[in-house]
Amino acid sequence: MSKSEKPQKLEVRLSGSGGQGLLTAGLILSQAGALQGLNVTQTQSYGAASRGGSSRSDVIISDEPIFYPEATRFDALVALTQESYDKFNPNLREEGVLIIDTVFVKNYTISSQDIYALPFTQIAMEKLGTSLFTNIIALSFLVKVTGIVTDKYLKEAIKDFKPEFAESNIKAMKLAFKLAEEYDQPAQEKL
């Protein structure tokens, strides 16, 4: 899905395990869409254990009314764990965008989708000193490769979410934008 082919309604699922910050990422993405003047829904689900259990956040962004609030056929899927990839990849549209964290997703199939496979957790540890920013890196990478919202509104939403973390989160966002700009090889060549 290129920016020029972007449909008027986009369904995104951010998935992984509890503690990876996916609910936060979903809230930030939905806020960025709202700041941009688009219609937005955001739903979330997490397992019984807040850390380690499964976690997902669905965001629908549209310039038309949204009649059903939950994502069912994803235009983009971010999978930060093997379990989330295995469970949700079948619902990714054929022309969808798949973003996986190769630190935790080891077995995946190359298909007709746009696949971006990077060690997001490792990059966060090496470049920012903690894995806490993996969610912002993956989210910002998604925004850059899909154009679902503009960089400007993503930055605004990140700053507004938790101002005390704004500086670090903006660093993570800029790092992700750079990674996305440099990612010019298909995933098949990254394996």
N, C-alpha and C positions, 0 to 999 in steps of 0.2 A: 504494500500500500504506500504509494508515494504521496507527498503533500498535495500535489496537483490533483490526484485521484480521490482525495479524502471525501467520503460520503458525508451527507448532512447529519448523520447520527452515528456515533462511534461507541461501541461497547468494549470496556476494558476490564480485565480481571487481573488483580495483583494478588499473587498467592505464594504461600510458603508456610512457615511455622510461627507460632506465637513467640514474641520477643524480637522478631525481625523488623518490626515497624511498618508493616503493610497497612494497618488501619490508619496510621498517621499519613502514609503516602497517599492513600485513597482520599482522605480528608483534604490534603493539600491540593491534589489534582482537582477535586470537585470545587474547591474554593477558587482555584485559578480559572476554571471554566466560568464560574459565576461572576468573577471580576471582569471577565472578558465579555460579559453580557449574554452568555449562552444558557440554555436550559440544562440543568444538571440533576441527576439523582446519584446517591451514594448509599450502598448497603454494605453490610459487613457480617462476617460470621467467623467465629473462632471456637476451637475445641474446648473441652472442659478444663484442660490445663492451660493457664495463660501463657506459660513458656513451654515450648516444645510441642504443643498440640497444633493441629492444623489451623491455619488462619487465611482469610481471604477478604478482599475488599473489591467490590464492583463499582465502577463509575460509568455512567452513561452521560455523554455530552452531545448535545444536539442544538441546532439552530431552529428546530421545529419542536412542537409540544411532545413530551414523552408520556406515553400512555401506560407503559408497564415499567415499573421501577427497577427490575432486576435484569442483569445481563444474562442472556441465554446462549447466544452465538457471538463469540468474541471477535472483535476486529484486532485486538491486541491482547496477548497473555504474557504476563511476567511471572515466571516460575523460579522461585529461589530454592526449592527443594525437589528431590526426585518424586516424592509423593504427590506434590502439587502438579508437577509436569504430567505424571502418569494419569492422574485423575481428571485434569482439566484440558489437556491438549486435544482430546477428541472433539471438544466444543469450539475449537478455534476455526474460524472460517478458512477456506482453502487459500484465499488471498491475504490472510491475516499476518500479523507480525508476532513472532515468538522471541522473547528475550529470556535467556536462561543464565543462571549462575553456575558455571562449571565447577565450582568448588563442591557443590552438593548435587548437581544434576549430571550424572555420569553417562546414563543410557538414554539417548534420544535419537529420533529418526529424522534424517534429512528428508524434507518433503518440499512441496511447492511453495510453502510459506516463506516469508522473509525471516531468516533465523539469525539472531545475534547471540553468540555464545561467548561470554566473558567471565572471568573469575571475579565477580563484583565484590565478594566478601574479602578476598585476598587483596584486591586493589584498595579497598577501604582501610584495611590493616596497614598495608605498606605506605600508602600516601597520606593517610589521615590519623594513623596510630590507633584506630579502633574500628571494630566492625559495626559500631552503632550507626554509621552513616551509609551503610549498604543500601538502605531503603531510599535515601535521597539520591544516591548515585543511580540506582536502577530506574527510579521514577524520572529523573532528569534525562537519562539516556533515552527512555521511552518517548518523552516529550520531544527531544531533538530529532529522533529518527522518524516520528510519525507526524509531528506538527499539530497534534491534537489540541494544544493551546499554545499561545506564543510564549517565547522566553520571558518577555516582560511580565506577563501575568503569573507565570510560575514563580519568578523571583519575588514578586509582591506577596504571593500566597505563602511562600517559605518564610519571608520576613515576618509576616503577620502571625503565623501559627504559634511559634514560641519564640518571642523576641530574644530571649536569653541565649538561644542556640542559633540565632540568625547568621552570625558571622561564620560559624563552622558549617552550617548547612549550605550557605552560599558558596563556600569553598568546594563542598562536595558537588554542588550543582555545576560549577564551572569545570571541575574535573570530568564530570560525566559528559558535558558538552564537548570537551576536547576529545574524549574517548570516541564519541559518536562521529565527530568530524574525521577522525583518523581511521575509523572502521570502514575500510573500503573493500575488504575481501569477503567473499561469501563464507558462511560458517563451515562449509566443507573444507576450506583451506585452513581454518583455525584449529581443527581437531588435532 
